[in-house]
């Protein structure tokens, strides 16, 4: 894949990688009172504006986070990076360039799933790039392993079993990085053709889902055409907002690469219509997006029949938790628009991006846009309870993680036209070799360090969850 020749050299990192001791040891040494204060202060500092604007939404979000340690972990990426901004990381110390690659930013066990790429192929991959940024590859690996530790603990596995799961995941990650060093593959993807077990089952279950069934769930037929079903959470937009959304939609169209504006169908000369039939606003129940308003657009499909209609969502983009720790003037210049940042990171890390992915602004707020599809399904851990099944699943998680770090998507030359030469000029030329250079000669130490982090941080999250729960229920979080 062609990339710009000029490369950013990061020698002055904005986070500490050579502290006197590891972050996990520092946190372990804190008393419950010290740690509780740190958690409350962190949430108060970084969620202050949101809490002030919509305290009910954050009360709902925090209540969901209080339910389980894993929910707490999912909703507290900001805490994770405040913990890791002072750490002892010999791998990034060895090669600073490995501290400036595309990372997912919120890589946990439930941020994997299926999607249908622009070539019509079902992929198993990482999803949800809201927190994506440039940073150390080790942060993604650590966040993933800590999440697996929490999941396996909740299922009642022994420490030895959990360590085995983490070992398999990070070892597979390292093997895949080596494989990319040996043979670069910009088209690498996990599909029905090269997966097995629970992952292949998930892809097959996604494959048989019906787009028509999805449309019928979200829309009604009125006067021989589709309209969204209104409800408590799905409501009309007024005329002024409708006009603003139409302008935002036109701006979104400019962000889509030209080659994705056409289908293989003969209707309308193969050009997608982008004709809007209906628009509604929706309130979100998610942990990270509780209380936020998004918008859904119903579009004419690639034929006059109604089973091909398309539903797009437009949602406000959020500032990455990583960006509070990783500060770099050149990166910040290109990532001023968080909608654009989210799309760019998706382009950089997915094997082939969805056809409808784009960005826009609404009321000066950066937003991202993508399709609601029946063929997008999250990895569900509720029915993955056998140790052998888990060991097989985490191999694919390790491969997918190596993929998002080491390759950029195959159609990266068709990135949004306002940044055609970016963001690849910001990262090392050969990411896989950069990562491996940071680990080379210390492969076993790297694996053991990652396992140790996952085990200890998982334990610390369980303590943090309890401390947060007590602080929340006793009204110790200001503004709520």
Phi, psi and omega in degrees: 000128181293138177223159180294148182284326180286133183234142178283131177254116184258101179251340179247095183277148183270004179230157185271124180243001182229045178292167182292334176211164182295151180302320183296326178288322179298316181292322178302325185281350180284143174287164178301321181293318179296316182291319179299317178298318180297317180298311181298315181295322179295311180295320180296318182293312189268341178254009187304310184296318180295318179295318181294320183287319185216075182299327180297319180295319180287329174297319177294317179299312182293327178295321176295319179295329182287345187293315183215157175302322181291320175300319177298315180298316180300322185268004187233040176302325180300323179291320180304313184282333172292330174291317188272357180289346171233106187208170173248103186235091184295339184282319175285327175298323180291323181217098183300332180298332177289353175264010182219060176238169176292123175237156182290318176092335177218052186278093175237174191299338182260000177264043172230151179177197183253154170206156178262117184281178185290350176264003179082017181255134176283128179245145164259127189200176169291147175227176178062088184260024184300326183263005187295147182194189171260133182185190182289134177299331182296332181295319177297314182297317181295316182295321178296312183294322177298321180293320178295323176299317180294316180298311183293323176298318181295339179269000175086019178282151179288164178299321179297319178295318180296318178299323178296317178300313181295321179299313181297318182296308184288327177295319178295320176304311183294320178298320180291323175299315178299320181295321177294326176296321181287321183213101179296135183219093182289351182252012182300132176205158178256116187227185176300337185280337185227024176238169179210178174060220185296329181288317177295323177299317179298317178297318179293319178295324177291324183299323185273358177291153187250130174295324179296319179298321177297314179300317181292335178286327187255347184225163172240160172267121178230124180052046176066025176211165183271147171219151176296145172281124177275150179202190177301326185257353180233114189225165178294159169249146181284175187297319181296314179295323179301316180294322177294320179293324177295320177293320178296323180294319178297323176294320177302318181302326180291342182273353183271129176304143185302322185291346180264002180269010181230151176244178179267012180266157181277342182301133178059033179068020181085348181277132178295141190282322186056025177280124185271127178263327187199152176222136176223161173253146186228140174265143188258137178263002187293163181293311183279340186241017182304130177088348181281147179260131172240174183227141179245137179244131174258121186245150171299134180278196185272014172206172180282348177284152190277349182284352180257005180301153185242140174248124175249149172243144175240122181226147177299135175279155180243156177289134181291136176299331180294325187293343176285341183253319179268108179243126181206124188301318183292316178298314183296329178297317182279339184253024179299325179265112185288338173293314177297317179302315181298318179293315179302315181294324176297315177300320184289331191249347179264145182299320177206120188283155177299153183298326192262001185295130178193188182214164180197188173228148177224119185055041180068009177261128179292137182224156171245157183226140174201175183270146167273121186227147177290344186260022173245116183221134179281152174294121183258114183276354185295331180249020175247091189236347178276136184301318180296322176296317180296318180298324178288318181299315186291341172297318178290327176295320177296318179295317181296322179294316176299321180297312183294334178281323196260339182232155172253160188290157190293341180248033184298337178294346179256031175295161182312138194295340181282353179219048187304325184268006184237161008262014190290343177288348184270348189245164177302151185294316179242090187298317182299321179287327177296314179297313183293326177298326179290337184256333189312133181083352180228032185301313181294320178296320179298313180300314181293322178297318180293320178296315180301316179299312182301318181292312185287316181293325175301318177295319179295324178297321179296322175292315180302319180299316179297316181295319178296316180303314181294320179294320182292312184289339178260018173056043181263001178262113185303141175096345182257000000 
